[in-house]
Structures are given as C-alpha cells and as structure tokens.
C-alpha cells in the first residue's frame, strides 16, 4: 500500500520530471509538491485530481490513497482506531441505505 506521496514521487521519477517542471505544469509550488511527496503536507482533493490527470494515473485509485492517508494519520496513535473504523464503516453503510 503506497501513500499518495510515494505514488506521485514514483510517477514523477518514472517520467524523469524535476519538481520545478511538475510545479509549473500544475501551478503548485515545487516546495509544496516536495512536502506532498514526503508526507509532510496534505493536498486538496482538487490537487489530487490535477496530479492524476497530469501523470495519467487512475483518478479513483489516487483519491483512495489520499483519503486513506488522511484517515491513517488521524488515527495512527489511537488505541481505538480499529473500533473507530468499524463504526465509521457502519455509519457509511447506513447512510448509503437511507439515501
């Protein structure tokens, strides 16, 4: 399971792009992209979609990586993390049923 940052760094390196090039193409500061790659900063959903389009990555897969990173970082030091995830899953299933 790769993180969002690992995925975009690998995509950038596979294409031999430097951070400056990616930043210019996406209108995102190269220092911020570097922080995304290292997991030190979290992109917005709009930025995630920009990366998916630019690198021709599967959009839903990249969104899942990004969202799962967010959940992981929020819960990584919680003793009740697994219980929280189960309850959240139940809430999502309930909400889907009622809509």
NULUMMI-898145 format. One line per field, with one value per atom (N, C-alpha, C): residue number from 1; residue in three letters; y, x, z. Coordinates in nm, 2 decimals, decimal comma. Example, Ala and Ser with C-alpha at 12.3 -4.5 7.8 and 13.67 -1.06 7.14 Angstrom:
% NULUMMI-898145
k [1|1|1|2|2|2]
r [ALA|ALA|ALA|SER|SER|SER]
Y [-0,57|-0,45|-0,33|-0,22|-0,11|0,00]
X [1,32|1,23|1,32|1,28|1,37|1,29]
Z [0,78|0,78|0,78|0,71|0,71|0,79]
This chain:
% NULUMMI-898145
k [1|1|1|2|2|2|3|3|3|4|4|4|5|5|5|6|6|6|7|7|7|8|8|8|9|9|9|10|10|10|11|11|11|12|12|12|13|13|13|14|14|14|15|15|15|16|16|16|17|17|17|18|18|18|19|19|19|20|20|20|21|21|21|22|22|22|23|23|23|24|24|24|25|25|25|26|26|26|27|27|27|28|28|28|29|29|29|30|30|30|31|31|31|32|32|32|33|33|33|34|34|34|35|35|35|36|36|36|37|37|37|38|38|38|39|39|39|40|40|40|41|41|41|42|42|42|43|43|43|44|44|44|45|45|45|46|46|46|47|47|47|48|48|48|49|49|49|50|50|50|51|51|51|52|52|52|53|53|53|54|54|54|55|55|55|56|56|56|57|57|57|58|58|58|59|59|59|60|60|60|61|61|61|62|62|62|63|63|63|64|64|64|65|65|65|66|66|66|67|67|67|68|68|68|69|69|69|70|70|70|71|71|71|72|72|72|73|73|73|74|74|74|75|75|75|76|76|76|77|77|77|78|78|78|79|79|79|80|80|80|81|81|81|82|82|82|83|83|83|84|84|84|85|85|85|86|86|86|87|87|87|88|88|88|89|89|89|90|90|90|91|91|91|92|92|92|93|93|93|94|94|94|95|95|95|96|96|96|97|97|97|98|98|98|99|99|99]
r [UNK|UNK|UNK|UNK|UNK|UNK|UNK|UNK|UNK|UNK|UNK|UNK|UNK|UNK|UNK|UNK|UNK|UNK|UNK|UNK|UNK|UNK|UNK|UNK|UNK|UNK|UNK|UNK|UNK|UNK|UNK|UNK|UNK|UNK|UNK|UNK|UNK|UNK|UNK|UNK|UNK|UNK|UNK|UNK|UNK|UNK|UNK|UNK|UNK|UNK|UNK|UNK|UNK|UNK|UNK|UNK|UNK|UNK|UNK|UNK|UNK|UNK|UNK|UNK|UNK|UNK|UNK|UNK|UNK|UNK|UNK|UNK|UNK|UNK|UNK|UNK|UNK|UNK|UNK|UNK|UNK|UNK|UNK|UNK|UNK|UNK|UNK|UNK|UNK|UNK|UNK|UNK|UNK|UNK|UNK|UNK|UNK|UNK|UNK|UNK|UNK|UNK|UNK|UNK|UNK|UNK|UNK|UNK|UNK|UNK|UNK|UNK|UNK|UNK|UNK|UNK|UNK|UNK|UNK|UNK|UNK|UNK|UNK|UNK|UNK|UNK|UNK|UNK|UNK|UNK|UNK|UNK|UNK|UNK|UNK|UNK|UNK|UNK|UNK|UNK|UNK|UNK|UNK|UNK|UNK|UNK|UNK|UNK|UNK|UNK|UNK|UNK|UNK|UNK|UNK|UNK|UNK|UNK|UNK|UNK|UNK|UNK|UNK|UNK|UNK|UNK|UNK|UNK|UNK|UNK|UNK|UNK|UNK|UNK|UNK|UNK|UNK|UNK|UNK|UNK|UNK|UNK|UNK|UNK|UNK|UNK|UNK|UNK|UNK|UNK|UNK|UNK|UNK|UNK|UNK|UNK|UNK|UNK|UNK|UNK|UNK|UNK|UNK|UNK|UNK|UNK|UNK|UNK|UNK|UNK|UNK|UNK|UNK|UNK|UNK|UNK|UNK|UNK|UNK|UNK|UNK|UNK|UNK|UNK|UNK|UNK|UNK|UNK|UNK|UNK|UNK|UNK|UNK|UNK|UNK|UNK|UNK|UNK|UNK|UNK|UNK|UNK|UNK|UNK|UNK|UNK|UNK|UNK|UNK|UNK|UNK|UNK|UNK|UNK|UNK|UNK|UNK|UNK|UNK|UNK|UNK|UNK|UNK|UNK|UNK|UNK|UNK|UNK|UNK|UNK|UNK|UNK|UNK|UNK|UNK|UNK|UNK|UNK|UNK|UNK|UNK|UNK|UNK|UNK|UNK|UNK|UNK|UNK|UNK|UNK|UNK|UNK|UNK|UNK|UNK|UNK|UNK]
Y [-0,12|0,00|0,12|0,19|0,31|0,43|0,53|0,65|0,74|0,84|0,94|0,99|1,03|1,09|1,00|0,87|0,77|0,75|0,75|0,73|0,84|0,97|1,08|1,09|1,06|1,07|0,96|0,84|0,74|0,77|0,83|0,87|0,98|1,08|1,18|1,13|1,04|0,98|0,89|0,82|0,74|0,82|0,94|1,03|1,12|1,10|1,19|1,34|1,37|1,51|1,56|1,69|1,75|1,82|1,85|1,91|2,05|2,12|2,25|2,24|2,13|2,11|2,08|1,98|1,95|2,07|2,14|2,26|2,36|2,38|2,48|2,43|2,30|2,24|2,24|2,22|2,21|2,34|2,44|2,57|2,55|2,46|2,43|2,45|2,52|2,55|2,42|2,41|2,29|2,24|2,34|2,31|2,24|2,28|2,21|2,07|2,05|1,92|1,83|1,88|1,80|1,76|1,85|1,81|1,71|1,72|1,61|1,48|1,48|1,35|1,29|1,38|1,33|1,31|1,34|1,32|1,43|1,54|1,64|1,74|1,73|1,82|1,75|1,78|1,71|1,80|1,74|1,82|1,83|1,92|1,92|1,81|1,79|1,69|1,74|1,87|1,93|1,91|1,92|1,90|1,75|1,66|1,52|1,49|1,55|1,52|1,58|1,70|1,75|1,66|1,60|1,50|1,38|1,33|1,21|1,24|1,36|1,39|1,41|1,48|1,51|1,39|1,30|1,18|1,06|1,09|0,98|0,86|0,89|0,79|0,77|0,65|0,62|0,72|0,80|0,91|0,85|0,75|0,69|0,62|0,56|0,49|0,60|0,71|0,82|0,88|0,90|0,96|0,86|0,73|0,64|0,64|0,65|0,66|0,79|0,90|1,03|1,02|0,97|0,96|0,86|0,75|0,65|0,71|0,79|0,86|0,95|1,03|1,12|1,04|0,93|0,85|0,79|0,74|0,68|0,78|0,90|1,00|1,05|1,05|1,09|0,99|0,86|0,75|0,67|0,70|0,61|0,60|0,69|0,68|0,66|0,62|0,60|0,45|0,42|0,28|0,22|0,31|0,26|0,27|0,28|0,30|0,20|0,07|-0,03|-0,02|0,01|0,02|0,14|0,25|0,37|0,34|0,27|0,24|0,15|0,05|-0,03|0,05|0,14|0,22|0,32|0,37|0,46|0,38|0,26|0,18|0,15|0,12|0,10|0,23|0,34|0,47|0,50|0,46|0,48|0,39|0,27|0,17|0,22|0,27|0,31|0,43|0,52|0,65|0,61|0,52|0,47|0,41|0,33|0,27|0,37|0,47|0,57|0,68|0,67|0,78|0,71]
X [0,08|0,00|0,09|0,09|0,17|0,09|0,16|0,09|0,08|0,00|-0,02|0,11|0,20|0,33|0,42|0,42|0,50|0,45|0,32|0,27|0,31|0,30|0,33|0,48|0,56|0,70|0,75|0,69|0,73|0,69|0,57|0,52|0,62|0,65|0,74|0,88|0,93|1,07|1,06|0,95|0,94|0,95|0,89|0,89|1,02|1,10|1,22|1,19|1,08|1,05|1,11|1,16|1,20|1,08|1,10|0,99|0,95|1,04|1,01|0,92|0,94|0,86|0,72|0,70|0,57|0,50|0,57|0,51|0,46|0,54|0,50|0,37|0,37|0,26|0,13|0,14|0,02|-0,01|0,08|0,06|0,06|0,16|0,18|0,32|0,36|0,50|0,57|0,69|0,77|0,80|0,82|0,84|0,72|0,60|0,48|0,47|0,50|0,50|0,60|0,72|0,82|0,76|0,69|0,63|0,52|0,44|0,34|0,41|0,52|0,59|0,64|0,69|0,74|0,64|0,51|0,40|0,40|0,46|0,47|0,36|0,29|0,17|0,07|-0,06|-0,16|-0,22|-0,24|-0,30|-0,45|-0,51|-0,66|-0,71|-0,83|-0,89|-0,86|-0,88|-0,86|-0,71|-0,62|-0,48|-0,46|-0,52|-0,51|-0,55|-0,66|-0,72|-0,62|-0,56|-0,46|-0,34|-0,30|-0,18|-0,23|-0,35|-0,39|-0,40|-0,45|-0,46|-0,32|-0,24|-0,11|-0,02|-0,02|0,06|-0,02|-0,14|-0,23|-0,24|-0,27|-0,30|-0,45|-0,49|-0,63|-0,67|-0,77|-0,81|-0,87|-0,95|-1,01|-0,91|-0,81|-0,70|-0,62|-0,60|-0,52|-0,60|-0,73|-0,82|-0,82|-0,83|-0,84|-0,71|-0,59|-0,46|-0,46|-0,51|-0,51|-0,60|-0,72|-0,82|-0,77|-0,71|-0,67|-0,55|-0,46|-0,36|-0,42|-0,52|-0,58|-0,64|-0,70|-0,76|-0,65|-0,55|-0,44|-0,37|-0,34|-0,27|-0,35|-0,48|-0,57|-0,58|-0,57|-0,59|-0,47|-0,35|-0,24|-0,20|-0,22|-0,18|-0,30|-0,41|-0,53|-0,54|-0,56|-0,58|-0,71|-0,81|-0,94|-0,95|-0,84|-0,85|-0,94|-0,92|-0,99|-1,14|-1,17|-1,31|-1,37|-1,30|-1,35|-1,38|-1,29|-1,30|-1,43|-1,45|-1,57|-1,70|-1,70|-1,82|-1,84|-1,73|-1,74|-1,80|-1,75|-1,80|-1,95|-1,99|-2,13|-2,21|-2,16|-2,23|-2,24|-2,13|-2,14|-2,24|-2,24|-2,34|-2,48|-2,50|-2,64|-2,68|-2,58|-2,61|-2,65|-2,57|-2,60|-2,74|-2,77|-2,91|-3,02|-3,00|-3,11|-3,12|-3,03|-3,03|-3,05]
Z [0,00|0,00|0,00|-0,11|-0,12|-0,08|-0,02|0,02|-0,11|-0,09|-0,20|-0,25|-0,15|-0,18|-0,25|-0,21|-0,28|-0,43|-0,44|-0,58|-0,67|-0,63|-0,72|-0,73|-0,63|-0,65|-0,75|-0,74|-0,83|-0,97|-0,99|-1,12|-1,18|-1,10|-1,14|-1,18|-1,10|-1,13|-1,25|-1,27|-1,39|-1,52|-1,51|-1,63|-1,63|-1,54|-1,52|-1,52|-1,45|-1,43|-1,30|-1,31|-1,19|-1,12|-0,99|-0,92|-0,99|-1,03|-1,09|-1,21|-1,30|-1,41|-1,37|-1,28|-1,23|-1,17|-1,09|-1,03|-1,13|-1,23|-1,33|-1,41|-1,44|-1,51|-1,43|-1,30|-1,22|-1,14|-1,16|-1,08|-0,93|-0,89|-0,75|-0,72|-0,61|-0,58|-0,56|-0,62|-0,61|-0,47|-0,38|-0,24|-0,17|-0,21|-0,16|-0,22|-0,35|-0,41|-0,33|-0,30|-0,23|-0,10|-0,03|0,10|0,08|-0,03|-0,06|-0,07|-0,14|-0,17|-0,04|0,05|0,18|0,29|0,25|0,35|0,46|0,44|0,53|0,52|0,41|0,38|0,30|0,32|0,25|0,14|0,02|-0,08|-0,07|-0,14|-0,15|-0,25|-0,25|-0,35|-0,49|-0,51|-0,64|-0,69|-0,60|-0,63|-0,66|-0,59|-0,61|-0,76|-0,80|-0,93|-1,04|-1,01|-1,10|-1,12|-1,01|-1,02|-1,10|-1,08|-1,15|-1,30|-1,34|-1,48|-1,54|-1,47|-1,52|-1,55|-1,45|-1,46|-1,52|-1,56|-1,63|-1,53|-1,41|-1,31|-1,29|-1,25|-1,23|-1,11|-1,15|-1,05|-0,92|-0,93|-0,81|-0,72|-0,78|-0,70|-0,63|-0,69|-0,63|-0,52|-0,54|-0,44|-0,32|-0,34|-0,23|-0,15|-0,22|-0,15|-0,06|-0,12|-0,05|0,07|0,05|0,17|0,27|0,23|0,33|0,41|0,35|0,42|0,53|0,49|0,58|0,70|0,68|0,79|0,87|0,81|0,88|0,97|0,92|1,00|1,12|1,10|1,20|1,32|1,28|1,37|1,42|1,36|1,38|1,52|1,61|1,75|1,85|1,79|1,87|1,91|2,03|2,08|2,02|1,99|1,95|1,80|1,72|1,58|1,51|1,53|1,46|1,49|1,62|1,66|1,59|1,58|1,51|1,37|1,30|1,16|1,14|1,23|1,21|1,23|1,33|1,35|1,23|1,18|1,06|0,94|0,92|0,81|0,83|0,95|0,97|0,94|0,98|0,95|0,80|0,73|0,58|0,52|0,56|0,50|0,53|0,65|0,69|0,61|0,59|0,51|0,37|0,31|0,17|0,16|0,26|0,26|0,27|0,34|0,37|0,26|0,16|0,06|-0,07]
